[in-house]
Amino acid sequence: MNGNFSMAPLLFQQLYVIHVKVNSVLITAAFILLTNKTESCHEKM
């Protein structure tokens, strides 16, 4: 899992990308855009 602040679109505060390993290949499983950086927002994620 990777949280990136600088890559998020203007309407969002943070972009999370979740990667999984399948047969020795790392693939992107999910993109999550967060509207703020609060603990409750991260818990809902």
PDB file of N, CA, C and O in Angstrom, chain B, residues numbered from 101:
ATOM      1  N   MET B 101       0.849  -1.161   0.000  1.00  0.00           N
ATOM      2  CA  MET B 101       0.000   0.000   0.000  1.00  0.00           C
ATOM      3  C   MET B 101       0.899   1.229   0.000  1.00  0.00           C
ATOM      4  O   MET B 101       1.939   1.256   0.658  1.00  0.00           O
ATOM      5  N   ASN B 102       0.486   2.230  -0.739  1.00  0.00           N
ATOM      6  CA  ASN B 102       1.284   3.441  -0.848  1.00  0.00           C
ATOM      7  C   ASN B 102       0.357   4.648  -0.803  1.00  0.00           C
ATOM      8  O   ASN B 102      -0.593   4.734  -1.581  1.00  0.00           O
ATOM      9  N   GLY B 103       0.629   5.577   0.103  1.00  0.00           N
ATOM     10  CA  GLY B 103      -0.124   6.826   0.175  1.00  0.00           C
ATOM     11  C   GLY B 103       0.703   7.947  -0.410  1.00  0.00           C
ATOM     12  O   GLY B 103       1.830   8.177   0.026  1.00  0.00           O
ATOM     13  N   ASN B 104       0.168   8.642  -1.382  1.00  0.00           N
ATOM     14  CA  ASN B 104       0.915   9.678  -2.071  1.00  0.00           C
ATOM     15  C   ASN B 104       0.108  10.974  -2.069  1.00  0.00           C
ATOM     16  O   ASN B 104      -1.033  11.001  -2.530  1.00  0.00           O
ATOM     17  N   PHE B 105       0.701  12.040  -1.552  1.00  0.00           N
ATOM     18  CA  PHE B 105       0.018  13.329  -1.473  1.00  0.00           C
ATOM     19  C   PHE B 105       0.161  14.136  -2.760  1.00  0.00           C
ATOM     20  O   PHE B 105      -0.787  14.810  -3.165  1.00  0.00           O
ATOM     21  N   SER B 106       1.306  14.085  -3.403  1.00  0.00           N
ATOM     22  CA  SER B 106       1.559  14.954  -4.555  1.00  0.00           C
ATOM     23  C   SER B 106       0.892  14.471  -5.840  1.00  0.00           C
ATOM     24  O   SER B 106       0.760  15.255  -6.780  1.00  0.00           O
ATOM     25  N   MET B 107       0.467  13.212  -5.917  1.00  0.00           N
ATOM     26  CA  MET B 107      -0.136  12.674  -7.131  1.00  0.00           C
ATOM     27  C   MET B 107      -1.663  12.768  -7.135  1.00  0.00           C
ATOM     28  O   MET B 107      -2.288  12.445  -8.146  1.00  0.00           O
ATOM     29  N   ALA B 108      -2.267  13.192  -6.054  1.00  0.00           N
ATOM     30  CA  ALA B 108      -3.727  13.260  -5.967  1.00  0.00           C
ATOM     31  C   ALA B 108      -4.271  14.406  -6.834  1.00  0.00           C
ATOM     32  O   ALA B 108      -3.680  15.485  -6.877  1.00  0.00           O
ATOM     33  N   PRO B 109      -5.403  14.171  -7.529  1.00  0.00           N
ATOM     34  CA  PRO B 109      -6.045  15.254  -8.282  1.00  0.00           C
ATOM     35  C   PRO B 109      -6.457  16.396  -7.361  1.00  0.00           C
ATOM     36  O   PRO B 109      -6.541  16.205  -6.147  1.00  0.00           O
ATOM     37  N   LEU B 110      -6.711  17.554  -7.903  1.00  0.00           N
ATOM     38  CA  LEU B 110      -6.974  18.757  -7.114  1.00  0.00           C
ATOM     39  C   LEU B 110      -8.130  18.635  -6.129  1.00  0.00           C
ATOM     40  O   LEU B 110      -8.079  19.254  -5.067  1.00  0.00           O
ATOM     41  N   LEU B 111      -9.159  17.869  -6.434  1.00  0.00           N
ATOM     42  CA  LEU B 111     -10.313  17.744  -5.540  1.00  0.00           C
ATOM     43  C   LEU B 111     -10.043  16.840  -4.338  1.00  0.00           C
ATOM     44  O   LEU B 111     -10.868  16.763  -3.427  1.00  0.00           O
ATOM     45  N   PHE B 112      -8.910  16.165  -4.326  1.00  0.00           N
ATOM     46  CA  PHE B 112      -8.605  15.204  -3.276  1.00  0.00           C
ATOM     47  C   PHE B 112      -7.295  15.552  -2.587  1.00  0.00           C
ATOM     48  O   PHE B 112      -6.456  16.260  -3.143  1.00  0.00           O
ATOM     49  N   GLN B 113      -7.129  15.041  -1.358  1.00  0.00           N
ATOM     50  CA  GLN B 113      -5.934  15.333  -0.574  1.00  0.00           C
ATOM     51  C   GLN B 113      -4.872  14.240  -0.691  1.00  0.00           C
ATOM     52  O   GLN B 113      -3.681  14.509  -0.540  1.00  0.00           O
ATOM     53  N   GLN B 114      -5.308  13.004  -0.960  1.00  0.00           N
ATOM     54  CA  GLN B 114      -4.358  11.899  -0.952  1.00  0.00           C
ATOM     55  C   GLN B 114      -4.823  10.785  -1.887  1.00  0.00           C
ATOM     56  O   GLN B 114      -6.016  10.501  -1.997  1.00  0.00           O
ATOM     57  N   LEU B 115      -3.866  10.172  -2.548  1.00  0.00           N
ATOM     58  CA  LEU B 115      -4.114   9.020  -3.403  1.00  0.00           C
ATOM     59  C   LEU B 115      -3.449   7.804  -2.775  1.00  0.00           C
ATOM     60  O   LEU B 115      -2.247   7.824  -2.513  1.00  0.00           O
ATOM     61  N   TYR B 116      -4.215   6.748  -2.531  1.00  0.00           N
ATOM     62  CA  TYR B 116      -3.682   5.480  -2.038  1.00  0.00           C
ATOM     63  C   TYR B 116      -3.745   4.476  -3.182  1.00  0.00           C
ATOM     64  O   TYR B 116      -4.746   4.389  -3.893  1.00  0.00           O
ATOM     65  N   VAL B 117      -2.683   3.733  -3.344  1.00  0.00           N
ATOM     66  CA  VAL B 117      -2.627   2.682  -4.351  1.00  0.00           C
ATOM     67  C   VAL B 117      -2.310   1.378  -3.641  1.00  0.00           C
ATOM     68  O   VAL B 117      -1.341   1.295  -2.885  1.00  0.00           O
ATOM     69  N   ILE B 118      -3.129   0.355  -3.884  1.00  0.00           N
ATOM     70  CA  ILE B 118      -2.900  -0.954  -3.277  1.00  0.00           C
ATOM     71  C   ILE B 118      -2.432  -1.908  -4.372  1.00  0.00           C
ATOM     72  O   ILE B 118      -3.080  -2.061  -5.407  1.00  0.00           O
ATOM     73  N   HIS B 119      -1.285  -2.548  -4.117  1.00  0.00           N
ATOM     74  CA  HIS B 119      -0.699  -3.502  -5.052  1.00  0.00           C
ATOM     75  C   HIS B 119      -0.791  -4.902  -4.457  1.00  0.00           C
ATOM     76  O   HIS B 119      -0.713  -5.075  -3.241  1.00  0.00           O
ATOM     77  N   VAL B 120      -0.955  -5.893  -5.317  1.00  0.00           N
ATOM     78  CA  VAL B 120      -0.951  -7.297  -4.889  1.00  0.00           C
ATOM     79  C   VAL B 120       0.006  -8.079  -5.782  1.00  0.00           C
ATOM     80  O   VAL B 120       0.246  -7.720  -6.935  1.00  0.00           O
ATOM     81  N   LYS B 121       0.536  -9.139  -5.225  1.00  0.00           N
ATOM     82  CA  LYS B 121       1.440  -9.998  -5.973  1.00  0.00           C
ATOM     83  C   LYS B 121       0.667 -11.230  -6.442  1.00  0.00           C
ATOM     84  O   LYS B 121       0.103 -11.965  -5.631  1.00  0.00           O
ATOM     85  N   VAL B 122       0.646 -11.448  -7.760  1.00  0.00           N
ATOM     86  CA  VAL B 122      -0.037 -12.594  -8.359  1.00  0.00           C
ATOM     87  C   VAL B 122       0.967 -13.320  -9.253  1.00  0.00           C
ATOM     88  O   VAL B 122       1.442 -12.773 -10.248  1.00  0.00           O
ATOM     89  N   ASN B 123       1.277 -14.547  -8.883  1.00  0.00           N
ATOM     90  CA  ASN B 123       2.240 -15.344  -9.679  1.00  0.00           C
ATOM     91  C   ASN B 123       3.539 -14.579  -9.925  1.00  0.00           C
ATOM     92  O   ASN B 123       4.015 -14.502 -11.058  1.00  0.00           O
ATOM     93  N   SER B 124       4.102 -14.022  -8.878  1.00  0.00           N
ATOM     94  CA  SER B 124       5.377 -13.279  -8.926  1.00  0.00           C
ATOM     95  C   SER B 124       5.305 -11.973  -9.711  1.00  0.00           C
ATOM     96  O   SER B 124       6.340 -11.388 -10.028  1.00  0.00           O
ATOM     97  N   VAL B 125       4.097 -11.509 -10.029  1.00  0.00           N
ATOM     98  CA  VAL B 125       3.920 -10.238 -10.738  1.00  0.00           C
ATOM     99  C   VAL B 125       3.149  -9.286  -9.838  1.00  0.00           C
ATOM    100  O   VAL B 125       2.105  -9.647  -9.296  1.00  0.00           O
ATOM    101  N   LEU B 126       3.659  -8.082  -9.681  1.00  0.00           N
ATOM    102  CA  LEU B 126       2.999  -7.067  -8.863  1.00  0.00           C
ATOM    103  C   LEU B 126       2.008  -6.298  -9.737  1.00  0.00           C
ATOM    104  O   LEU B 126       2.391  -5.710 -10.748  1.00  0.00           O
ATOM    105  N   ILE B 127       0.722  -6.307  -9.338  1.00  0.00           N
ATOM    106  CA  ILE B 127      -0.295  -5.588 -10.104  1.00  0.00           C
ATOM    107  C   ILE B 127      -1.021  -4.603  -9.191  1.00  0.00           C
ATOM    108  O   ILE B 127      -1.061  -4.788  -7.975  1.00  0.00           O
ATOM    109  N   THR B 128      -1.589  -3.564  -9.780  1.00  0.00           N
ATOM    110  CA  THR B 128      -2.373  -2.586  -9.038  1.00  0.00           C
ATOM    111  C   THR B 128      -3.774  -3.141  -8.839  1.00  0.00           C
ATOM    112  O   THR B 128      -4.460  -3.473  -9.806  1.00  0.00           O
ATOM    113  N   ALA B 129      -4.201  -3.241  -7.576  1.00  0.00           N
ATOM    114  CA  ALA B 129      -5.512  -3.798  -7.256  1.00  0.00           C
ATOM    115  C   ALA B 129      -6.554  -2.703  -7.032  1.00  0.00           C
ATOM    116  O   ALA B 129      -7.735  -2.907  -7.314  1.00  0.00           O
ATOM    117  N   ALA B 130      -6.126  -1.536  -6.524  1.00  0.00           N
ATOM    118  CA  ALA B 130      -7.099  -0.480  -6.225  1.00  0.00           C
ATOM    119  C   ALA B 130      -6.433   0.884  -6.176  1.00  0.00           C
ATOM    120  O   ALA B 130      -5.282   1.018  -5.760  1.00  0.00           O
ATOM    121  N   PHE B 131      -7.173   1.889  -6.607  1.00  0.00           N
ATOM    122  CA  PHE B 131      -6.817   3.291  -6.434  1.00  0.00           C
ATOM    123  C   PHE B 131      -7.868   3.877  -5.502  1.00  0.00           C
ATOM    124  O   PHE B 131      -9.065   3.706  -5.736  1.00  0.00           O
ATOM    125  N   ILE B 132      -7.439   4.563  -4.453  1.00  0.00           N
ATOM    126  CA  ILE B 132      -8.373   5.153  -3.494  1.00  0.00           C
ATOM    127  C   ILE B 132      -8.041   6.634  -3.357  1.00  0.00           C
ATOM    128  O   ILE B 132      -6.917   6.998  -3.011  1.00  0.00           O
ATOM    129  N   LEU B 133      -9.019   7.478  -3.628  1.00  0.00           N
ATOM    130  CA  LEU B 133      -8.839   8.926  -3.504  1.00  0.00           C
ATOM    131  C   LEU B 133      -9.478   9.389  -2.205  1.00  0.00           C
ATOM    132  O   LEU B 133     -10.670   9.166  -1.988  1.00  0.00           O
ATOM    133  N   LEU B 134      -8.703  10.029  -1.338  1.00  0.00           N
ATOM    134  CA  LEU B 134      -9.190  10.502  -0.049  1.00  0.00           C
ATOM    135  C   LEU B 134      -9.408  12.010  -0.096  1.00  0.00           C
ATOM    136  O   LEU B 134      -8.592  12.757  -0.636  1.00  0.00           O
ATOM    137  N   THR B 135     -10.531  12.440   0.484  1.00  0.00           N
ATOM    138  CA  THR B 135     -10.864  13.868   0.455  1.00  0.00           C
ATOM    139  C   THR B 135     -10.153  14.672   1.531  1.00  0.00           C
ATOM    140  O   THR B 135     -10.067  15.896   1.436  1.00  0.00           O
ATOM    141  N   ASN B 136      -9.644  13.994   2.554  1.00  0.00           N
ATOM    142  CA  ASN B 136      -8.870  14.693   3.581  1.00  0.00           C
ATOM    143  C   ASN B 136      -7.888  13.722   4.221  1.00  0.00           C
ATOM    144  O   ASN B 136      -7.833  12.549   3.850  1.00  0.00           O
ATOM    145  N   LYS B 137      -7.116  14.211   5.179  1.00  0.00           N
ATOM    146  CA  LYS B 137      -6.062  13.406   5.790  1.00  0.00           C
ATOM    147  C   LYS B 137      -6.379  13.020   7.234  1.00  0.00           C
ATOM    148  O   LYS B 137      -5.474  12.730   8.017  1.00  0.00           O
ATOM    149  N   THR B 138      -7.673  13.018   7.585  1.00  0.00           N
ATOM    150  CA  THR B 138      -8.046  12.719   8.962  1.00  0.00           C
ATOM    151  C   THR B 138      -8.005  11.225   9.241  1.00  0.00           C
ATOM    152  O   THR B 138      -8.049  10.404   8.325  1.00  0.00           O
ATOM    153  N   GLU B 139      -7.921  10.888  10.525  1.00  0.00           N
ATOM    154  CA  GLU B 139      -7.897   9.492  10.928  1.00  0.00           C
ATOM    155  C   GLU B 139      -9.204   8.786  10.553  1.00  0.00           C
ATOM    156  O   GLU B 139      -9.185   7.627  10.138  1.00  0.00           O
ATOM    157  N   SER B 140     -10.334   9.478  10.697  1.00  0.00           N
ATOM    158  CA  SER B 140     -11.621   8.854  10.372  1.00  0.00           C
ATOM    159  C   SER B 140     -11.723   8.550   8.872  1.00  0.00           C
ATOM    160  O   SER B 140     -12.321   7.544   8.490  1.00  0.00           O
ATOM    161  N   CYS B 141     -11.159   9.386   8.039  1.00  0.00           N
ATOM    162  CA  CYS B 141     -11.163   9.132   6.599  1.00  0.00           C
ATOM    163  C   CYS B 141     -10.334   7.879   6.283  1.00  0.00           C
ATOM    164  O   CYS B 141     -10.724   7.064   5.448  1.00  0.00           O
ATOM    165  N   HIS B 142      -9.194   7.737   6.956  1.00  0.00           N
ATOM    166  CA  HIS B 142      -8.347   6.568   6.732  1.00  0.00           C
ATOM    167  C   HIS B 142      -9.013   5.302   7.273  1.00  0.00           C
ATOM    168  O   HIS B 142      -8.851   4.231   6.688  1.00  0.00           O
ATOM    169  N   GLU B 143      -9.748   5.400   8.358  1.00  0.00           N
ATOM    170  CA  GLU B 143     -10.454   4.234   8.903  1.00  0.00           C
ATOM    171  C   GLU B 143     -11.539   3.757   7.949  1.00  0.00           C
ATOM    172  O   GLU B 143     -11.746   2.553   7.797  1.00  0.00           O
ATOM    173  N   LYS B 144     -12.239   4.697   7.301  1.00  0.00           N
ATOM    174  CA  LYS B 144     -13.286   4.333   6.346  1.00  0.00           C
ATOM    175  C   LYS B 144     -12.705   3.659   5.102  1.00  0.00           C
ATOM    176  O   LYS B 144     -13.364   2.842   4.460  1.00  0.00           O
ATOM    177  N   MET B 145     -11.483   4.008   4.780  1.00  0.00           N
ATOM    178  CA  MET B 145     -10.811   3.421   3.621  1.00  0.00           C
ATOM    179  C   MET B 145     -10.665   1.939   3.828  1.00  0.00           C
ATOM    180  O   MET B 145     -10.122   1.246   2.968  1.00  0.00           O
TER     181      MET B 145
END
